[in-house]
Amino acid sequence: MSKPSTARGNGRITIRDVALHAAVNPSTVSRALNPSTRHLIGDEVVRRVMASAKALGYRQNKLAAALRGGQSHVIGVCLPDIENPVFPPIVRGIEEQMSA
């Protein structure tokens, strides 16, 4: 097994790093890590990819996933004055509703 390259130099483990570690193609890693496409990959390969991802400390890049999927699951709230006591309860209510 080869050492992760972290080619971008930022220390993040990428799908390519997991693929090198598991000796599979990056697209196989992508399919194995995605629950909706995991069935396309053999069980042994899925286990190997999952073990490699865990061993390397792989975490999904949520920004990249949002760009690919077209959904960020982020909501923006514009407030005229955050120190106005009227607004914090409104923002808390929005947070509660969005996380429910």
N, CA, C and O atoms as a printed pandas DataFrame, in Angstrom:
     atom_number atom_name residue_name chain_id  residue_number  x_coord  y_coord  z_coord
0              1         N          MET        A               1    0.843   -1.186    0.000
1              2        CA          MET        A               1    0.000    0.000    0.000
2              3         C          MET        A               1    0.878    1.236    0.000
3              4         O          MET        A               1    1.852    1.330    0.747
4              5         N          SER        A               2    0.518    2.169   -0.844
5              6        CA          SER        A               2    1.342    3.365   -0.958
6              7         C          SER        A               2    0.877    4.439    0.008
7              8         O          SER        A               2   -0.272    4.466    0.448
8              9         N          LYS        A               3    1.807    5.317    0.316
9             10        CA          LYS        A               3    1.522    6.429    1.214
10            11         C          LYS        A               3    0.652    7.457    0.489
11            12         O          LYS        A               3    0.894    7.740   -0.684
12            13         N          PRO        A               4   -0.370    8.029    1.173
13            14        CA          PRO        A               4   -1.203    9.038    0.526
14            15         C          PRO        A               4   -0.374   10.219    0.053
15            16         O          PRO        A               4    0.558   10.660    0.726
16            17         N          SER        A               5   -0.732   10.714   -1.108
17            18        CA          SER        A               5    0.047   11.792   -1.711
18            19         C          SER        A               5   -0.377   13.166   -1.240
19            20         O          SER        A               5    0.446   14.078   -1.170
20            21         N          THR        A               6   -1.647   13.328   -0.918
21            22        CA          THR        A               6   -2.219   14.651   -0.642
22            23         C          THR        A               6   -1.632   15.651   -1.617
23            24         O          THR        A               6   -0.981   16.621   -1.229
24            25         N          ALA        A               7   -1.879   15.393   -2.895
25            26        CA          ALA        A               7   -1.261   16.111   -3.999
26            27         C          ALA        A               7   -1.403   17.627   -3.909
27            28         O          ALA        A               7   -0.527   18.360   -4.370
28            29         N          ARG        A               8   -2.469   18.089   -3.335
29            30        CA          ARG        A               8   -2.656   19.531   -3.268
30            31         C          ARG        A               8   -1.859   20.176   -2.151
31            32         O          ARG        A               8   -1.808   21.401   -2.047
32            33         N          GLY        A               9   -1.241   19.361   -1.321
33            34        CA          GLY        A               9   -0.390   19.900   -0.281
34            35         C          GLY        A               9   -1.151   20.486    0.900
35            36         O          GLY        A               9   -0.548   21.112    1.771
36            37         N          ASN        A              10   -2.468   20.292    0.942
37            38        CA          ASN        A              10   -3.238   20.863    2.039
38            39         C          ASN        A              10   -3.503   19.864    3.157
39            40         O          ASN        A              10   -4.171   20.193    4.137
40            41         N          GLY        A              11   -2.986   18.647    3.019
41            42        CA          GLY        A              11   -3.135   17.658    4.073
42            43         C          GLY        A              11   -4.446   16.900    4.041
43            44         O          GLY        A              11   -4.626   15.966    4.822
44            45         N          ARG        A              12   -5.368   17.268    3.164
45            46        CA          ARG        A              12   -6.650   16.561    3.068
46            47         C          ARG        A              12   -6.483   15.257    2.305
47            48         O          ARG        A              12   -5.807   15.209    1.277
48            49         N          ILE        A              13   -7.095   14.216    2.810
49            50        CA          ILE        A              13   -7.101   12.934    2.123
50            51         C          ILE        A              13   -8.203   12.978    1.071
51            52         O          ILE        A              13   -9.348   13.312    1.374
52            53         N          THR        A              14   -7.850   12.642   -0.163
53            54        CA          THR        A              14   -8.799   12.703   -1.268
54            55         C          THR        A              14   -9.241   11.295   -1.670
55            56         O          THR        A              14   -8.707   10.295   -1.191
56            57         N          ILE        A              15  -10.231   11.246   -2.561
57            58        CA          ILE        A              15  -10.675    9.973   -3.109
58            59         C          ILE        A              15   -9.517    9.284   -3.826
59            60         O          ILE        A              15   -9.405    8.059   -3.790
60            61         N          ARG        A              16   -8.668   10.056   -4.466
61            62        CA          ARG        A              16   -7.496    9.469   -5.142
62            63         C          ARG        A              16   -6.572    8.778   -4.153
63            64         O          ARG        A              16   -6.043    7.703   -4.436
64            65         N          ASP        A              17   -6.378    9.400   -2.979
65            66        CA          ASP        A              17   -5.542    8.796   -1.947
66            67         C          ASP        A              17   -6.138    7.474   -1.475
67            68         O          ASP        A              17   -5.423    6.487   -1.307
68            69         N          VAL        A              18   -7.445    7.461   -1.263
69            70        CA          VAL        A              18   -8.128    6.235   -0.837
70            71         C          VAL        A              18   -8.010    5.176   -1.924
71            72         O          VAL        A              18   -7.794    4.001   -1.625
72            73         N          ALA        A              19   -8.151    5.581   -3.179
73            74        CA          ALA        A              19   -8.042    4.645   -4.301
74            75         C          ALA        A              19   -6.651    4.006   -4.357
75            76         O          ALA        A              19   -6.529    2.798   -4.561
76            77         N          LEU        A              20   -5.617    4.811   -4.178
77            78        CA          LEU        A              20   -4.250    4.270   -4.164
78            79         C          LEU        A              20   -4.074    3.274   -3.033
79            80         O          LEU        A              20   -3.495    2.204   -3.221
80            81         N          HIS        A              21   -4.574    3.627   -1.861
81            82        CA          HIS        A              21   -4.443    2.775   -0.678
82            83         C          HIS        A              21   -5.198    1.461   -0.859
83            84         O          HIS        A              21   -4.718    0.409   -0.436
84            85         N          ALA        A              22   -6.368    1.511   -1.480
85            86        CA          ALA        A              22   -7.205    0.320   -1.656
86            87         C          ALA        A              22   -6.897   -0.407   -2.966
87            88         O          ALA        A              22   -7.459   -1.471   -3.225
88            89         N          ALA        A              23   -6.018    0.149   -3.786
89            90        CA          ALA        A              23   -5.647   -0.427   -5.084
90            91         C          ALA        A              23   -6.853   -0.578   -6.005
91            92         O          ALA        A              23   -7.058   -1.624   -6.620
92            93         N          VAL        A              24   -7.649    0.496   -6.086
93            94        CA          VAL        A              24   -8.802    0.532   -6.987
94            95         C          VAL        A              24   -8.814    1.871   -7.706
95            96         O          VAL        A              24   -8.000    2.748   -7.418
96            97         N          ASN        A              25   -9.731    2.022   -8.631
97            98        CA          ASN        A              25   -9.891    3.256   -9.385
98            99         C          ASN        A              25  -10.633    4.296   -8.535
99           100         O          ASN        A              25  -11.492    3.915   -7.739
100          101         N          PRO        A              26  -10.334    5.602   -8.674
101          102        CA          PRO        A              26  -11.063    6.616   -7.910
102          103         C          PRO        A              26  -12.581    6.561   -8.119
103          104         O          PRO        A              26  -13.338    6.844   -7.190
104          105         N          SER        A              27  -13.031    6.202   -9.317
105          106        CA          SER        A              27  -14.482    6.107   -9.534
106          107         C          SER        A              27  -15.080    4.967   -8.720
107          108         O          SER        A              27  -16.234    5.049   -8.300
108          109         N          THR        A              28  -14.315    3.907   -8.494
109          110        CA          THR        A              28  -14.772    2.805   -7.648
110          111         C          THR        A              28  -14.925    3.279   -6.208
111          112         O          THR        A              28  -15.885    2.919   -5.527
112          113         N          VAL        A              29  -13.976    4.088   -5.750
113          114        CA          VAL        A              29  -14.065    4.643   -4.396
114          115         C          VAL        A              29  -15.317    5.506   -4.281
115          116         O          VAL        A              29  -16.062    5.402   -3.307
116          117         N          SER        A              30  -15.542    6.348   -5.268
117          118        CA          SER        A              30  -16.717    7.213   -5.256
118          119         C          SER        A              30  -17.992    6.389   -5.161
119          120         O          SER        A              30  -18.875    6.699   -4.362
120          121         N          ARG        A              31  -18.091    5.347   -5.966
121          122        CA          ARG        A              31  -19.282    4.493   -5.938
122          123         C          ARG        A              31  -19.416    3.755   -4.616
123          124         O          ARG        A              31  -20.521    3.620   -4.090
124          125         N          ALA        A              32  -18.305    3.279   -4.074
125          126        CA          ALA        A              32  -18.342    2.517   -2.821
126          127         C          ALA        A              32  -18.726    3.393   -1.634
127          128         O          ALA        A              32  -19.385    2.921   -0.707
128          129         N          LEU        A              33  -18.325    4.657   -1.651
129          130        CA          LEU        A              33  -18.630    5.557   -0.535
130          131         C          LEU        A              33  -20.038    6.134   -0.614
131          132         O          LEU        A              33  -20.550    6.650    0.379
132          133         N          ASN        A              34  -20.669    6.055   -1.781
133          134        CA          ASN        A              34  -22.012    6.599   -1.964
134          135         C          ASN        A              34  -23.040    5.489   -1.751
135          136         O          ASN        A              34  -23.079    4.536   -2.529
136          137         N          PRO        A              35  -23.877    5.594   -0.706
137          138        CA          PRO        A              35  -24.848    4.529   -0.426
138          139         C          PRO        A              35  -25.785    4.212   -1.590
139          140         O          PRO        A              35  -26.248    3.078   -1.711
140          141         N          SER        A              36  -26.071    5.188   -2.446
141          142        CA          SER        A              36  -27.004    4.935   -3.539
142          143         C          SER        A              36  -26.345    4.219   -4.727
143          144         O          SER        A              36  -27.051    3.715   -5.601
144          145         N          THR        A              37  -25.012    4.165   -4.774
145          146        CA          THR        A              37  -24.333    3.458   -5.862
146          147         C          THR        A              37  -23.480    2.297   -5.360
147          148         O          THR        A              37  -22.844    1.607   -6.156
148          149         N          ARG        A              38  -23.461    2.079   -4.061
149          150        CA          ARG        A              38  -22.626    1.037   -3.457
150          151         C          ARG        A              38  -22.960   -0.359   -4.003
151          152         O          ARG        A              38  -22.082   -1.217   -4.099
152          153         N          HIS        A              39  -24.220   -0.579   -4.355
153          154        CA          HIS        A              39  -24.636   -1.896   -4.848
154          155         C          HIS        A              39  -23.973   -2.265   -6.181
155          156         O          HIS        A              39  -23.995   -3.429   -6.581
156          157         N          LEU        A              40  -23.395   -1.297   -6.855
157          158        CA          LEU        A              40  -22.733   -1.550   -8.133
158          159         C          LEU        A              40  -21.343   -2.177   -7.969
159          160         O          LEU        A              40  -20.743   -2.636   -8.941
160          161         N          ILE        A              41  -20.842   -2.190   -6.738
161          162        CA          ILE        A              41  -19.490   -2.659   -6.438
162          163         C          ILE        A              41  -19.583   -3.940   -5.615
163          164         O          ILE        A              41  -20.491   -4.091   -4.798
164          165         N          GLY        A              42  -18.662   -4.847   -5.823
165          166        CA          GLY        A              42  -18.625   -6.091   -5.055
166          167         C          GLY        A              42  -18.398   -5.829   -3.572
167          168         O          GLY        A              42  -17.739   -4.860   -3.197
168          169         N          ASP        A              43  -18.950   -6.703   -2.734
169          170        CA          ASP        A              43  -18.857   -6.535   -1.274
170          171         C          ASP        A              43  -17.421   -6.469   -0.773
171          172         O          ASP        A              43  -17.107   -5.662    0.103
172          173         N          GLU        A              44  -16.554   -7.303   -1.313
173          174        CA          GLU        A              44  -15.156   -7.306   -0.862
174          175         C          GLU        A              44  -14.472   -5.980   -1.202
175          176         O          GLU        A              44  -13.701   -5.462   -0.394
176          177         N          VAL        A              45  -14.740   -5.434   -2.370
177          178        CA          VAL        A              45  -14.144   -4.159   -2.766
178          179         C          VAL        A              45  -14.693   -3.040   -1.886
179          180         O          VAL        A              45  -13.943   -2.159   -1.466
180          181         N          VAL        A              46  -15.990   -3.068   -1.605
181          182        CA          VAL        A              46  -16.584   -2.056   -0.717
182          183         C          VAL        A              46  -15.915   -2.118    0.645
183          184         O          VAL        A              46  -15.564   -1.082    1.210
184          185         N          ARG        A              47  -15.732   -3.323    1.181
185          186        CA          ARG        A              47  -15.072   -3.452    2.497
186          187         C          ARG        A              47  -13.655   -2.889    2.448
187          188         O          ARG        A              47  -13.223   -2.204    3.375
188          189         N          ARG        A              48  -12.935   -3.179    1.369
189          190        CA          ARG        A              48  -11.553   -2.695    1.235
190          191         C          ARG        A              48  -11.511   -1.169    1.148
191          192         O          ARG        A              48  -10.669   -0.525    1.773
192          193         N          VAL        A              49  -12.425   -0.605    0.369
193          194        CA          VAL        A              49  -12.477    0.860    0.228
194          195         C          VAL        A              49  -12.841    1.502    1.562
195          196         O          VAL        A              49  -12.220    2.483    1.970
196          197         N          MET        A              50  -13.834    0.957    2.235
197          198        CA          MET        A              50  -14.254    1.529    3.528
198          199         C          MET        A              50  -13.130    1.445    4.556
199          200         O          MET        A              50  -12.913    2.381    5.325
200          201         N          ALA        A              51  -12.412    0.313    4.567
201          202        CA          ALA        A              51  -11.290    0.157    5.502
202          203         C          ALA        A              51  -10.184    1.161    5.178
203          204         O          ALA        A              51   -9.594    1.748    6.085
204          205         N          SER        A              52   -9.900    1.361    3.894
205          206        CA          SER        A              52   -8.869    2.326    3.506
206          207         C          SER        A              52   -9.280    3.744    3.875
207          208         O          SER        A              52   -8.469    4.519    4.382
208          209         N          ALA        A              53  -10.548    4.083    3.619
209          210        CA          ALA        A              53  -11.040    5.424    3.949
210          211         C          ALA        A              53  -10.925    5.675    5.446
211          212         O          ALA        A              53  -10.524    6.759    5.872
212          213         N          LYS        A              54  -11.274    4.679    6.235
213          214        CA          LYS        A              54  -11.192    4.832    7.691
214          215         C          LYS        A              54   -9.734    4.927    8.149
215          216         O          LYS        A              54   -9.394    5.760    8.989
216          217         N          ALA        A              55   -8.881    4.072    7.591
217          218        CA          ALA        A              55   -7.464    4.067    7.987
218          219         C          ALA        A              55   -6.781    5.392    7.662
219          220         O          ALA        A              55   -5.922    5.857    8.413
220          221         N          LEU        A              56   -7.165    5.993    6.545
221          222        CA          LEU        A              56   -6.537    7.254    6.137
222          223         C          LEU        A              56   -7.195    8.480    6.765
223          224         O          LEU        A              56   -6.641    9.578    6.722
224          225         N          GLY        A              57   -8.374    8.288    7.347
225          226        CA          GLY        A              57   -9.087    9.427    7.925
226          227         C          GLY        A              57   -9.798   10.264    6.877
227          228         O          GLY        A              57   -9.918   11.480    7.022
228          229         N          TYR        A              58  -10.277    9.602    5.803
229          230        CA          TYR        A              58  -10.973   10.322    4.733
230          231         C          TYR        A              58  -12.270   10.927    5.248
231          232         O          TYR        A              58  -13.033   10.278    5.965
232          233         N          ARG        A              59  -12.508   12.171    4.876
233          234        CA          ARG        A              59  -13.776   12.857    5.141
234          235         C          ARG        A              59  -14.230   13.500    3.853
235          236         O          ARG        A              59  -13.437   14.094    3.123
236          237         N          GLN        A              60  -15.519   13.375    3.582
237          238        CA          GLN        A              60  -16.072   13.957    2.360
238          239         C          GLN        A              60  -15.877   15.471    2.358
239          240         O          GLN        A              60  -16.070   16.133    3.378
240          241         N          ASN        A              61  -15.499   16.004    1.215
241          242        CA          ASN        A              61  -15.388   17.440    1.037
242          243         C          ASN        A              61  -16.793   17.955    0.720
243          244         O          ASN        A              61  -17.269   17.813   -0.406
244          245         N          LYS        A              62  -17.445   18.543    1.699
245          246        CA          LYS        A              62  -18.839   18.949    1.543
246          247         C          LYS        A              62  -19.015   20.053    0.501
247          248         O          LYS        A              62  -20.039   20.102   -0.179
248          249         N          LEU        A              63  -18.039   20.925    0.372
249          250        CA          LEU        A              63  -18.127   21.976   -0.637
250          251         C          LEU        A              63  -18.103   21.368   -2.043
251          252         O          LEU        A              63  -18.894   21.753   -2.904
252          253         N          ALA        A              64  -17.200   20.429   -2.265
253          254        CA          ALA        A              64  -17.127   19.775   -3.575
254          255         C          ALA        A              64  -18.414   19.005   -3.865
255          256         O          ALA        A              64  -18.913   19.030   -4.990
256          257         N          ALA        A              65  -18.949   18.324   -2.858
257          258        CA          ALA        A              65  -20.199   17.574   -3.046
258          259         C          ALA        A              65  -21.352   18.516   -3.369
259          260         O          ALA        A              65  -22.211   18.193   -4.189
260          261         N          ALA        A              66  -21.371   19.669   -2.730
261          262        CA          ALA        A              66  -22.429   20.645   -2.993
262          263         C          ALA        A              66  -22.324   21.182   -4.417
263          264         O          ALA        A              66  -23.339   21.379   -5.085
264          265         N          LEU        A              67  -21.116   21.414   -4.875
265          266        CA          LEU        A              67  -20.927   21.895   -6.242
266          267         C          LEU        A              67  -21.369   20.849   -7.261
267          268         O          LEU        A              67  -22.021   21.175   -8.253
268          269         N          ARG        A              68  -21.007   19.577   -7.007
269          270        CA          ARG        A              68  -21.397   18.498   -7.913
270          271         C          ARG        A              68  -22.905   18.277   -7.899
271          272         O          ARG        A              68  -23.525   18.117   -8.951
272          273         N          GLY        A              69  -23.485   18.267   -6.718
273          274        CA          GLY        A              69  -24.898   17.934   -6.578
274          275         C          GLY        A              69  -25.840   19.099   -6.809
275          276         O          GLY        A              69  -27.041   18.896   -6.987
276          277         N          GLY        A              70  -25.322   20.304   -6.808
277          278        CA          GLY        A              70  -26.158   21.472   -7.021
278          279         C          GLY        A              70  -26.984   21.867   -5.802
279          280         O          GLY        A              70  -27.859   22.728   -5.895
280          281         N          GLN        A              71  -26.708   21.238   -4.656
281          282        CA          GLN        A              71  -27.406   21.590   -3.417
282          283         C          GLN        A              71  -26.384   21.727   -2.298
283          284         O          GLN        A              71  -25.579   20.826   -2.063
284          285         N          SER        A              72  -26.425   22.858   -1.614
285          286        CA          SER        A              72  -25.455   23.070   -0.542
286          287         C          SER        A              72  -26.041   22.801    0.838
287          288         O          SER        A              72  -25.295   22.639    1.804
288          289         N          HIS        A              73  -27.355   22.752    0.942
289          290        CA          HIS        A              73  -28.036   22.573    2.225
290          291         C          HIS        A              73  -27.632   23.669    3.203
291          292         O          HIS        A              73  -27.525   23.441    4.407
292          293         N          VAL        A              74  -27.412   24.863    2.659
293          294        CA          VAL        A              74  -27.056   26.032    3.449
294          295         C          VAL        A              74  -28.126   27.083    3.211
295          296         O          VAL        A              74  -28.609   27.253    2.092
296          297         N          ILE        A              75  -28.485   27.775    4.259
297          298        CA          ILE        A              75  -29.467   28.852    4.124
298          299         C          ILE        A              75  -28.823   30.140    4.620
299          300         O          ILE        A              75  -28.109   30.147    5.622
300          301         N          GLY        A              76  -29.081   31.210    3.916
301          302        CA          GLY        A              76  -28.546   32.505    4.310
302          303         C          GLY        A              76  -29.645   33.387    4.872
303          304         O          GLY        A              76  -30.775   33.381    4.384
304          305         N          VAL        A              77  -29.308   34.134    5.888
305          306        CA          VAL        A              77  -30.255   35.066    6.499
306          307         C          VAL        A              77  -29.581   36.430    6.569
307          308         O          VAL        A              77  -28.502   36.565    7.147
308          309         N          CYS        A              78  -30.212   37.431    5.986
309          310        CA          CYS        A              78  -29.680   38.795    6.032
310          311         C          CYS        A              78  -30.413   39.576    7.112
311          312         O          CYS        A              78  -31.642   39.635    7.131
312          313         N          LEU        A              79  -29.653   40.164    7.995
313          314        CA          LEU        A              79  -30.219   40.929    9.102
314          315         C          LEU        A              79  -29.673   42.348    9.073
315          316         O          LEU        A              79  -28.488   42.550    8.811
316          317         N          PRO        A              80  -30.521   43.328    9.340
317          318        CA          PRO        A              80  -30.029   44.700    9.355
318          319         C          PRO        A              80  -29.153   45.002   10.572
319          320         O          PRO        A              80  -28.255   45.841   10.501
320          321         N          ASP        A              81  -29.421   44.307   11.703
321          322        CA          ASP        A              81  -28.659   44.588   12.920
322          323         C          ASP        A              81  -28.723   43.368   13.826
323          324         O          ASP        A              81  -29.767   43.106   14.423
324          325         N          ILE        A              82  -27.631   42.615   13.944
325          326        CA          ILE        A              82  -27.603   41.396   14.748
326          327         C          ILE        A              82  -27.746   41.703   16.240
327          328         O          ILE        A              82  -28.149   40.838   17.017
328          329         N          GLU        A              83  -27.419   42.923   16.636
329          330        CA          GLU        A              83  -27.510   43.274   18.053
330          331         C          GLU        A              83  -28.920   43.674   18.469
331          332         O          GLU        A              83  -29.190   43.814   19.662
332          333         N          ASN        A              84  -29.808   43.859   17.527
333          334        CA          ASN        A              84  -31.198   44.155   17.846
334          335         C          ASN        A              84  -31.801   42.911   18.482
335          336         O          ASN        A              84  -31.748   41.838   17.880
336          337         N          PRO        A              85  -32.379   43.020   19.693
337          338        CA          PRO        A              85  -32.874   41.840   20.408
338          339         C          PRO        A              85  -34.029   41.105   19.710
339          340         O          PRO        A              85  -34.390   40.004   20.127
340          341         N          VAL        A              86  -34.596   41.676   18.685
341          342        CA          VAL        A              86  -35.688   41.028   17.962
342          343         C          VAL        A              86  -35.164   39.884   17.087
343          344         O          VAL        A              86  -35.852   38.877   16.918
344          345         N          PHE        A              87  -33.971   40.023   16.536
345          346        CA          PHE        A              87  -33.494   39.088   15.517
346          347         C          PHE        A              87  -32.927   37.759   16.026
347          348         O          PHE        A              87  -33.186   36.734   15.395
348          349         N          PRO        A              88  -32.173   37.712   17.124
349          350        CA          PRO        A              88  -31.623   36.413   17.556
350          351         C          PRO        A              88  -32.674   35.318   17.770
351          352         O          PRO        A              88  -32.429   34.182   17.365
352          353         N          PRO        A              89  -33.827   35.598   18.383
353          354        CA          PRO        A              89  -34.827   34.521   18.504
354          355         C          PRO        A              89  -35.363   34.049   17.155
355          356         O          PRO        A              89  -35.699   32.876   16.992
356          357         N          ILE        A              90  -35.444   34.958   16.196
357          358        CA          ILE        A              90  -35.906   34.589   14.854
358          359         C          ILE        A              90  -34.887   33.646   14.210
359          360         O          ILE        A              90  -35.260   32.631   13.621
360          361         N          VAL        A              91  -33.602   33.985   14.326
361          362        CA          VAL        A              91  -32.552   33.146   13.749
362          363         C          VAL        A              91  -32.524   31.792   14.436
363          364         O          VAL        A              91  -32.360   30.765   13.776
364          365         N          ARG        A              92  -32.684   31.778   15.766
365          366        CA          ARG        A              92  -32.740   30.499   16.497
366          367         C          ARG        A              92  -33.899   29.644   16.013
367          368         O          ARG        A              92  -33.752   28.432   15.857
368          369         N          GLY        A              93  -35.041   30.258   15.775
369          370        CA          GLY        A              93  -36.206   29.542   15.263
370          371         C          GLY        A              93  -35.929   28.959   13.885
371          372         O          GLY        A              93  -36.333   27.833   13.593
372          373         N          ILE        A              94  -35.246   29.714   13.043
373          374        CA          ILE        A              94  -34.890   29.219   11.704
374          375         C          ILE        A              94  -33.953   28.019   11.844
375          376         O          ILE        A              94  -34.137   27.007   11.169
376          377         N          GLU        A              95  -32.942   28.130   12.722
377          378        CA          GLU        A              95  -32.010   27.023   12.948
378          379         C          GLU        A              95  -32.735   25.776   13.417
379          380         O          GLU        A              95  -32.465   24.680   12.925
380          381         N          GLU        A              96  -33.662   25.929   14.372
381          382        CA          GLU        A              96  -34.399   24.795   14.901
382          383         C          GLU        A              96  -35.241   24.121   13.824
383          384         O          GLU        A              96  -35.288   22.894   13.746
384          385         N          GLN        A              97  -35.898   24.912   13.004
385          386        CA          GLN        A              97  -36.742   24.361   11.951
386          387         C          GLN        A              97  -35.908   23.663   10.870
387          388         O          GLN        A              97  -36.309   22.625   10.343
388          389         N          MET        A              98  -34.770   24.229   10.553
389          390        CA          MET        A              98  -33.936   23.645    9.503
390          391         C          MET        A              98  -33.260   22.363    9.964
391          392         O          MET        A              98  -32.992   21.482    9.147
392          393         N          SER        A              99  -32.979   22.242   11.256
393          394        CA          SER        A              99  -32.307   21.033   11.738
394          395         C          SER        A              99  -33.299   19.939   12.117
395          396         O          SER        A              99  -32.888   18.818   12.418
396          397         N          ALA        A             100  -34.576   20.238   12.109
397          398        CA          ALA        A             100  -35.586   19.231   12.483
398          399         C          ALA        A             100  -35.883   18.281   11.362
399          400         O          ALA        A             100  -36.707   17.380   11.518
